[in-house]
């Protein structure tokens, strides 16, 4: 992990992009360059787990480098992924080399391998090539029986496997005031996205034990931001009716890939807790990530979305992202996706919101930025926030005399959001 700090005076998207040229120490650019280099040089493993029996549970897939201690985390020789309901999984950043794969169906949905769980494996070697090449893997599951036993290399490491599974950040109850969930780590998520993931920061967290009698509200932060940004919204939440969840993600990574894993995490939590409905409140770039998550769930539903609220989200991207992409010596993948006209942005509104979803668009109009044309909130242009497609889908649009960040602490915005939540819950 790179040991350097940069100014936190800029709190919005514009200042983060401007900081590329003015405020960020070289070590931050070096750290981003290192992670982007690893992304570009690595291969990808995609696969599917097939099971002929009862598929109720959670599919778990693992990839281990051949010849290494099977679960040597410090060398990143093990890659772990849950699979979606159809058994599809992906390991997007895998160094070139030879690997073996293992998968099982966690029938008790407790994210632990247990005797009797159906399993499958491929000792390969599975050859992963560099430079973005995709390797396909298929694993067929069956119960342990004569002729189908775990290889000794895997069986001897099951305790370590379960220990690793226990570290997954899905549904852990956290204290939001801890430094872990602060903007300092949010900044790391932009400049050191792979280290952010390796340090176990990526996840969906609960702020209280799960209750089947309360509606989950998922709060999604923006670029270089953190769950603590939503503290004022969460403090005002009616905890007798709602339970707050927060996602913490590395905002430097591709937005489509982030949406895949957030959707996957919600699938796992739905399988574990069987919640039927969820609400999503998203700020800034978090609205774009959330909309991509929603699109995935609309195509292959696992939960119902009763309410979606975006706060100051740049639906048409941001010109400063193009500036960073064109002029910076190293480009974060999320900047590419945030560039106006990007392939990611073109897809956002191709899938309509579900009929049961009420969408509310909140934004501020106070501020002035040199890097936007026309009116803005000090960070994002209002023409991007008020994209025609977003306005057409919105049930209501609410404007506030706030800038891009102050809207998250505005008493009027907080009160309006709580009113929207209460209205949705009363339906």
Protein Blocks (a to p, Z undefined) as FASTA:
>chain_A
ZZddddfkbmcfklmmmmmmmmmcfklmmmmmmmmmmmmmpccdddddddfbdfedcddd
ddddehiafklmknopaccddddfkopacdfbcceddddddddddfkonopacehiacdd
dehjadddeehiacddddddddddehiacdfklmmmmmmmmmmmmmpcghiacdfkbmkl
mmklmmmmmmmmmlmmmnopaccddfbdcdfkbccddddddehiafklmmmmmmmpcfkl
bccddddddfkbcfklmmmmmmmmmmmmmmmnopabdcdddehjllmmmmmmmmmmmmmc
cbdcfbdcdehiafkopfklmmmmmmpmbdcfklmmmpghiaklmmmmmpccdfklccdd
dddfedcdfkbghjdehlacfklmmgfklmmmpmbdcdddddfklmmmgmklmmmmmmmm
mmmmmZZ
